[in-house]
Amino acid sequence: MGTTTRYRFREYTVTTVVDPMALPTFEAVCVTGEQQDCGAASGRTHTPEELTRWIAAHCAQTGHATYERTTRATLHAEPGEWK
């Protein structure tokens, strides 16, 4: 007969910390449209203000007013104490 081995992994908490050396990026996609989204994309920007300027220009040209915003940041996982 085979041997059954059971493992219990110890638990620990993990916190995430934004890397202060990496710039966050912001991107928007125009989702205005009834049957199909416009789909125009801002490309990556490094400040919310740059993104707002792109949205304002797109809105002025098209009248589109609905956007999805994505924010990306580099994070570090920091394991806490073992329990």
C-alpha positions in Angstrom: 0.0 0.0 0.0 1.2 3.6 -0.8 2.0 6.2 1.8 -0.2 9.3 2.0 1.6 12.5 2.9 -0.3 15.6 3.8 1.1 19.0 3.7 -0.1 22.1 5.4 1.4 25.3 4.0 2.1 28.1 6.5 0.2 31.3 5.9 1.4 34.8 5.7 0.0 38.1 4.7 1.2 39.9 1.6 1.0 43.7 1.1 1.6 45.5 -2.2 3.6 48.7 -2.4 3.8 50.9 -5.5 7.3 51.1 -6.9 8.4 54.8 -6.4 11.0 54.5 -9.2 8.4 53.4 -11.9 6.1 56.0 -13.4 2.4 55.0 -13.5 0.7 55.1 -16.8 -2.9 56.1 -17.7 -4.9 55.2 -20.8 -8.4 55.9 -22.0 -10.7 54.3 -24.6 -13.8 56.0 -25.9 -16.8 53.8 -25.3 -19.4 56.2 -26.6 -21.8 54.6 -29.0 -25.2 52.9 -28.9 -24.6 49.8 -31.1 -20.8 49.9 -31.1 -18.1 51.7 -29.1 -16.1 54.4 -30.8 -12.9 52.6 -29.7 -10.5 55.6 -30.1 -7.6 55.1 -27.6 -5.4 57.7 -26.1 -2.3 55.5 -25.9 -0.3 55.5 -22.7 0.2 58.8 -20.9 2.2 59.5 -17.7 -0.1 62.0 -16.0 -3.8 62.3 -15.5 -3.6 65.8 -17.0 -2.2 64.5 -20.3 -5.1 62.0 -20.4 -7.6 64.7 -19.7 -6.2 66.8 -22.5 -6.6 63.9 -24.9 -10.2 63.3 -23.7 -11.0 67.0 -24.1 -9.6 67.0 -27.7 -11.5 63.9 -28.7 -14.7 65.2 -27.1 -14.3 68.5 -28.9 -13.9 66.7 -32.3 -16.6 64.1 -31.9 -18.9 65.1 -29.1 -18.2 61.7 -27.4 -18.4 61.9 -23.6 -18.0 58.3 -22.2 -14.5 56.8 -21.6 -13.0 53.9 -19.8 -9.8 54.7 -17.9 -7.0 52.2 -17.1 -4.3 53.1 -14.6 -1.2 50.9 -14.4 1.5 50.9 -11.8 4.4 48.6 -10.9 3.9 47.0 -7.6 6.2 45.0 -5.2 4.8 42.2 -3.1 6.1 42.3 0.4 5.4 39.1 2.4 4.6 39.7 6.0 5.2 37.5 9.0 4.6 33.7 8.9 1.6 32.6 10.9 
